[in-house]
Amino acid sequence: MLEEGAPYPPEPSSANWKPKMKEFYTDGARIEAAFRKHIHRASPKQKEDSHEVIVCHANVIRYFVCRALQFPPEGWLRMSLANTSITWLVIRPSGSVSA
């Protein structure tokens, strides 16, 4: 399970949630490393579809979705995710992504 954190300073900022800037640097680096580890296109040699289930906090999922779709990372807090929601990303061998 990936740990919650403050992935990137959001725009617009939140009135209810104000982590210290240091948290964005430490949490953000950790969450970005997790994105690079788990979200990528398959090897060209792969012949079958693969599926990964990632269980983590909505902050991490929202950031992953922004990065996967090549949206500005500061927009991650503009999305709303309910508890126990399911987010599905499709990453094609060409590199195109849909959510």
SEDO-125187 format. One record per residue: residue number from 0; x, y, z of N, C-alpha, C in turn. Coordinates in steps of 0.05 Angstrom, whole numbers, plus 32768, in hexadecimal, padded with zeros to 4 digits. Last residue first. Layout:
N
NUM | X | Y | Z | X | Y | Z | X | Y | Z
...
***
This chain:
99
98 | 7F58 | 8093 | 7E83 | 7F50 | 808E | 7E9F | 7F32 | 808D | 7EA0
97 | 7F8D | 8082 | 7E55 | 7F71 | 808B | 7E5B | 7F6B | 8083 | 7E78
96 | 7FC6 | 808F | 7E2E | 7FBB | 8088 | 7E48 | 7F9E | 8091 | 7E49
95 | 7FFA | 8079 | 7E02 | 7FE1 | 8088 | 7E07 | 7FD3 | 807D | 7E20
94 | 8023 | 8057 | 7DF9 | 8027 | 806C | 7E0D | 800E | 807C | 7E12
93 | 801D | 802B | 7DDB | 8025 | 8043 | 7DCD | 802C | 8059 | 7DE0
92 | 8008 | 8005 | 7DFE | 8024 | 8003 | 7DF6 | 802F | 801C | 7DE8
91 | 7FDE | 802B | 7E2D | 7FE2 | 801B | 7E15 | 8000 | 8019 | 7E0D
90 | 7FC2 | 8029 | 7E68 | 7FDB | 8033 | 7E5C | 7FE0 | 8021 | 7E44
89 | 7F8C | 803C | 7E8C | 7F94 | 802A | 7E76 | 7FAC | 8037 | 7E68
88 | 7F77 | 803E | 7ECE | 7F87 | 804A | 7EBA | 7F8E | 8035 | 7EA5
87 | 7F43 | 8047 | 7EFA | 7F4D | 8035 | 7EE6 | 7F5D | 8045 | 7ED1
86 | 7F32 | 8049 | 7F3C | 7F3B | 8059 | 7F26 | 7F4A | 8046 | 7F13
85 | 7F00 | 8042 | 7F6B | 7F12 | 8034 | 7F59 | 7F18 | 8046 | 7F42
84 | 7EF8 | 8054 | 7FB1 | 7EF3 | 8057 | 7F94 | 7F07 | 8047 | 7F84
83 | 7EFA | 8057 | 7FE8 | 7EF9 | 803C | 7FDB | 7EF2 | 803E | 7FBE
82 | 7EE1 | 8098 | 7FEA | 7EEE | 8082 | 7FF8 | 7EE7 | 8068 | 7FEA
81 | 7EE4 | 80BE | 7FAC | 7ED6 | 80B4 | 7FC4 | 7EE7 | 809E | 7FD1
80 | 7F07 | 80F4 | 7F93 | 7F05 | 80D7 | 7F94 | 7EF8 | 80CF | 7FAE
79 | 7F0B | 812B | 7F69 | 7EFF | 8120 | 7F81 | 7EFE | 8102 | 7F7F
78 | 7F3E | 8159 | 7F52 | 7F2E | 8140 | 7F4F | 7F23 | 8137 | 7F6A
77 | 7F5E | 8181 | 7F62 | 7F45 | 8188 | 7F55 | 7F33 | 8171 | 7F50
76 | 7F8E | 816E | 7F73 | 7F7A | 8172 | 7F88 | 7F5F | 817B | 7F7C
75 | 7FAF | 816E | 7F45 | 7FA6 | 8155 | 7F51 | 7F90 | 8158 | 7F65
74 | 7FC6 | 8198 | 7F2A | 7FA9 | 8195 | 7F29 | 7F9E | 817D | 7F37
73 | 7FFD | 8197 | 7F2A | 7FF0 | 81A7 | 7F3E | 7FD2 | 81A5 | 7F3E
72 | 800B | 8179 | 7EFD | 8009 | 816B | 7F16 | 7FFC | 817C | 7F2C
71 | 7FE6 | 817F | 7EC1 | 7FF8 | 818D | 7ED4 | 7FF5 | 8180 | 7EF0
70 | 7FE1 | 813F | 7EA0 | 7FD5 | 8157 | 7EAA | 7FE9 | 8165 | 7EBD
69 | 7FEF | 810D | 7E8C | 8000 | 8124 | 7E86 | 7FF1 | 813E | 7E8B
68 | 7FD7 | 80E1 | 7EA0 | 7FC9 | 80EF | 7E8A | 7FD8 | 8108 | 7E81
67 | 7FFA | 80D5 | 7EC9 | 7FF6 | 80C1 | 7EB4 | 7FE9 | 80CF | 7E9B
66 | 7FF6 | 8102 | 7EEB | 800F | 80FC | 7EDE | 800B | 80E9 | 7EC6
65 | 7FC0 | 80FD | 7EFC | 7FCA | 8116 | 7EEF | 7FE3 | 8110 | 7EDF
64 | 7FC1 | 80CA | 7F14 | 7FB0 | 80CF | 7EFC | 7FBA | 80E8 | 7EED
63 | 7FE5 | 80D2 | 7F3F | 7FEB | 80BF | 7F2A | 7FDB | 80C4 | 7F10
62 | 7FC6 | 80F8 | 7F5C | 7FE0 | 8100 | 7F51 | 7FE8 | 80ED | 7F3A
61 | 7F9B | 80D6 | 7F6B | 7F97 | 80EF | 7F5B | 7FB0 | 80F8 | 7F4E
60 | 7FB7 | 80AF | 7F89 | 7FA9 | 80A8 | 7F70 | 7FA4 | 80C0 | 7F5F
59 | 7FC9 | 80CE | 7FB4 | 7FDC | 80C1 | 7FA3 | 7FCF | 80B9 | 7F88
58 | 7F99 | 80DF | 7FCB | 7FAD | 80F3 | 7FC2 | 7FC1 | 80E6 | 7FAF
57 | 7F7F | 80AF | 7FDA | 7F76 | 80BE | 7FC2 | 7F8A | 80D3 | 7FB9
56 | 7FAD | 807B | 7FEC | 7F9D | 8092 | 7FF2 | 7F96 | 80A1 | 7FD9
55 | 7FAB | 8038 | 7FCF | 7FB8 | 804F | 7FDC | 7FA4 | 8065 | 7FE0
54 | 7FBB | 8001 | 7FAB | 7FA9 | 800A | 7FC1 | 7FB7 | 8020 | 7FCF
53 | 7FBA | 7FEA | 7F6C | 7FC9 | 7FFB | 7F7E | 7FB5 | 8006 | 7F92
52 | 7FC0 | 7FB4 | 7F43 | 7FAE | 7FC1 | 7F56 | 7FBF | 7FD0 | 7F6A
51 | 7FCD | 7FAB | 7EFF | 7FD8 | 7FB0 | 7F19 | 7FC2 | 7FBD | 7F2A
50 | 7FD1 | 7F81 | 7EC7 | 7FBF | 7F90 | 7ED9 | 7FCD | 7F93 | 7EF4
49 | 7FE0 | 7F78 | 7E82 | 7FE7 | 7F75 | 7E9F | 7FD5 | 7F88 | 7EAF
48 | 7FD7 | 7F51 | 7E47 | 7FD0 | 7F68 | 7E58 | 7FDA | 7F63 | 7E74
47 | 800F | 7F32 | 7E25 | 7FF5 | 7F31 | 7E33 | 7FF0 | 7F4B | 7E42
46 | 8042 | 7F3D | 7E12 | 802D | 7F35 | 7DFF | 8011 | 7F36 | 7E0B
45 | 807B | 7F66 | 7E16 | 8064 | 7F5B | 7E24 | 804D | 7F55 | 7E10
44 | 80A2 | 7F80 | 7DFB | 80A2 | 7F63 | 7DF9 | 8089 | 7F57 | 7E06
43 | 809E | 7FB6 | 7E09 | 8095 | 7FAE | 7DEE | 8094 | 7F8F | 7DEB
42 | 8084 | 7FBB | 7E4C | 809B | 7FB5 | 7E3A | 8090 | 7FAE | 7E1F
41 | 8050 | 7FEB | 7E58 | 805C | 7FD0 | 7E59 | 8074 | 7FCE | 7E47
40 | 8056 | 802C | 7E76 | 804D | 8019 | 7E61 | 805C | 7FFF | 7E63
39 | 8048 | 803A | 7EBB | 8059 | 803B | 7EA3 | 804D | 8028 | 7E8E
38 | 8047 | 803F | 7EFC | 8037 | 8049 | 7EE6 | 8049 | 804C | 7ECD
37 | 806B | 802F | 7F25 | 8053 | 801F | 7F1F | 8044 | 8027 | 7F06
36 | 8099 | 8050 | 7F26 | 809B | 8033 | 7F2A | 8083 | 8024 | 7F20
35 | 8085 | 8083 | 7F20 | 8097 | 8079 | 7F0C | 809B | 805B | 7F0E
34 | 8065 | 8086 | 7F4F | 8059 | 8089 | 7F35 | 806B | 807C | 7F20
33 | 808D | 8083 | 7F76 | 8079 | 806D | 7F74 | 806B | 806E | 7F59
32 | 80A7 | 80B3 | 7F6D | 80B6 | 809A | 7F69 | 80A3 | 8083 | 7F66
31 | 807D | 80D6 | 7F7B | 8087 | 80D6 | 7F60 | 8096 | 80BC | 7F5A
30 | 807C | 80CA | 7FB2 | 8064 | 80C4 | 7FA1 | 806C | 80C3 | 7F84
29 | 80AE | 80DD | 7FC2 | 80A7 | 80C1 | 7FC7 | 8090 | 80B9 | 7FB5
28 | 80AA | 8113 | 7FB4 | 80C0 | 8103 | 7FA8 | 80B9 | 80E5 | 7FAB
27 | 807F | 8123 | 7FD4 | 807D | 8125 | 7FB7 | 8092 | 8113 | 7FAA
26 | 8091 | 811E | 8009 | 807C | 810D | 7FFF | 807B | 810C | 7FE1
25 | 80BA | 8147 | 8006 | 80C0 | 812B | 800F | 80AB | 8118 | 8004
24 | 80A1 | 8174 | 7FF0 | 80BA | 816B | 7FE5 | 80C0 | 814E | 7FED
23 | 8072 | 8179 | 800D | 8070 | 8176 | 7FF0 | 808A | 816B | 7FE5
22 | 8088 | 8181 | 8040 | 807A | 8169 | 803B | 8076 | 8164 | 801C
21 | 809D | 81B5 | 803C | 80AF | 819F | 803F | 80A2 | 8184 | 8038
20 | 806F | 81D4 | 803F | 807C | 81D1 | 8025 | 8090 | 81BA | 8025
19 | 803C | 81B5 | 8066 | 8053 | 81C6 | 8064 | 8061 | 81C0 | 8049
18 | 7FF7 | 81B2 | 8051 | 8010 | 81A6 | 805A | 8027 | 81BA | 8057
17 | 7FBB | 81C2 | 805A | 7FD3 | 81D3 | 8054 | 7FEC | 81C5 | 805F
16 | 7F79 | 81BF | 804F | 7F91 | 81AE | 8050 | 7FA9 | 81BE | 8047
15 | 7F50 | 81E3 | 8048 | 7F4F | 81D1 | 805E | 7F68 | 81C0 | 8062
14 | 7F58 | 8200 | 801A | 7F54 | 820F | 8033 | 7F56 | 81FD | 804B
13 | 7F88 | 81EF | 7FEA | 7F71 | 81E6 | 7FFA | 7F70 | 81F7 | 8013
12 | 7F99 | 8212 | 7FAD | 7FA0 | 8206 | 7FC7 | 7F86 | 81FF | 7FD6
11 | 7F87 | 8200 | 7F69 | 7F89 | 8213 | 7F80 | 7F8F | 8204 | 7F9A
10 | 7FC2 | 81E0 | 7F70 | 7FB7 | 81F9 | 7F67 | 7F9B | 81F4 | 7F5E
9 | 7FEC | 81BF | 7FA1 | 7FD5 | 81C0 | 7F90 | 7FCE | 81DD | 7F88
8 | 802D | 81A6 | 7FA1 | 801D | 81BD | 7FAA | 8005 | 81C1 | 7F97
7 | 802A | 815F | 7FA4 | 8033 | 8176 | 7F95 | 8022 | 818E | 7F9F
6 | 801E | 8135 | 7FCA | 802E | 8130 | 7FB2 | 8039 | 8149 | 7FA4
5 | 801F | 8126 | 8008 | 801A | 813E | 7FFA | 802A | 813D | 7FE0
4 | 8005 | 80E4 | 8017 | 8018 | 80FA | 8019 | 800E | 8112 | 8009
3 | 7FFE | 809E | 8029 | 7FF3 | 80B8 | 8022 | 8009 | 80CD | 8024
2 | 8023 | 8065 | 800F | 801C | 8078 | 8025 | 8011 | 8092 | 801A
1 | 800C | 802C | 7FEF | 801B | 8045 | 7FED | 8010 | 8058 | 8003
0 | 8011 | 7FE8 | 8000 | 8000 | 8000 | 8000 | 8012 | 8019 | 8000
***
